[in-house]
Amino acid sequence: MRIGVRGAGMALASASLIVAAAAPALAQDASQPAAAWPNSGPLKDGTTFTLSPRIADKLANGEDINYVFSYQSASIPLFSDQYKAGYETTLPEAQAILPTLKGSITAPPTGPTGIDVPQQVAQIQALLDTDSIDCLSIEPPDSNAFTAVTNAAIAAGIPVFTVGVTSNGNELTNFTQVPDLEGAQAAQIVLDWMAANGKDLKVFAVSGGDPTSFWGQGRMKAFRETIQAAIPDARFVNDETNAANVTFNPSDAYPVYSALITNNPDLQFIENVDVTAEVAAKAIIDAGKEGQINTIGWNVSYGQLDAIDQGIQVAALDQKWSEQAGFGALACADFLANGIVRANTQVLEPVTQANSAEARAALDAVLGAPASTAP
């Protein structure tokens, strides 16, 4: 699960903030044979990508280039709206690079607590089968489910970029965060906050909407290990093997957090690894534990920003959903127009009380309207 809010003073409404870290420039004349242009260099499996003659001919003739962005769900709270906004914001910038680029977006209409991998794969495959994709970006739910379709598209000469989740496919670029590094960074933020505020925390808990996912596991395990390395007598009431499953649905998350707090009266800190840290803050307030339990969470929402400003949540770790959603259009345009392969330049940025106002303004810009959902 990957929000489009940068840190202090950095507005995300403009997708120009997505920096192109280019590979060496490749041949840029689309009239050359497809076997010679563009060529990405070695892929993960050691092969070399060669653009489909069909797509090379379309470029040479100035025909429309069909860019497709596929993401995992159109109905996950917070995530889906911000992913869609990132796609919409970036497309005009990509068209400034490659004016013939035409974009479309597709996602399964799943409910707030789940995804539909077979349907997402089927949506992509149907477009591939009808030669309706000239460049593709995929936000997959996990590392493996889209490997086959990614590799098949690459082998057919269709450029593919994956975003949001580390991938085992053969794509040109995988633009995302690394879960183990994220978890360690989150723990260090908490340790620094403890030192700065004279906190001596010993009892921790972990939670997530999909705690068995590889990214949830990585964030929780690295968080726990980093905390325990610094605080040897720290105790986790649960860990990555039995984390609180709060789903992605706020109404389902609330009773889980309430029970976690009630059943662990000495609990002092809760890590949430995706979208419901704001619900943990509400449960803390309702339990009369404000000032006794703190949290940290991933992604940025108005509810999390409110909790940060209230001093309940230490930080929201911004993995820049809108930047991930927008990467594919820019990457496709740069690759097909200039022979450039954009690299993974994502950096996880913490939002704290020091920069929450800037983050709130940036979120307003991404979503198009201000809001507040104070717990």
Buried (B, 14 or more C-beta within 10 A) or exposed (E): BBBBBBBBEBBBBEBEBBEBEBBEEBEEEBEBEBEEBBBBEEBEEEEEBBBBEEBBEBBBEEEEBBBBBBBBBBBBBBBBBBBBBBBBBBBEBBBEBBEBBBBBBBBBEBEBBBBBBEBBBEBBBEBBEEEEBBBBBBBBBBBEBBBEBBBBBBBBBBBBBBBBBBBBBBBBBBBBBBBBEBBBBBBBBBBEBBEEEEBEBEBBBBBBBBBEBBBBBBBBBBBBBBBBEBBEEBBBBBBBEEBBBBBBBBEBBBEBBBEBBEEBEEBBBBBBBBBBBBBBBBBBBBBEBBEEBBBBBBBBBBBBBBBBBBEBBBBBBBBBBBBBBBBBBBBBBBBBBBBBBBBBEBEBBBBBBEBBEBBBBBBBBBBEEEEEBBB
